[in-house]
Amino acid sequence: MVKINGEEIVIHAMKATKNVIDILKKLQRAGGSEGGPDGQD
């Protein structure tokens, strides 16, 4: 098992935050421009 230290927690949090932002951007594009090239994934 990997020992979690403060730095690793920060890295995981940053990755999770980036994933959430990417998902929100996808949803925004899908809702803003229906039928657009990035609307469906």
Stockholm file with secondary structure:
# STOCKHOLM 1.0

chainA/1-41         MVKINGEEIVIHAMKATKNVIDILKKLQRAGGSEGGPDGQD
#=GR chainA/1-41 SS CCCCCHHHHHHHHHHHHHHHHHHHHHHHHHHHSTTCTTTCC
#=GC SS_cons        CCCCCHHHHHHHHHHHHHHHHHHHHHHHHHHHSTTCTTTCC
//
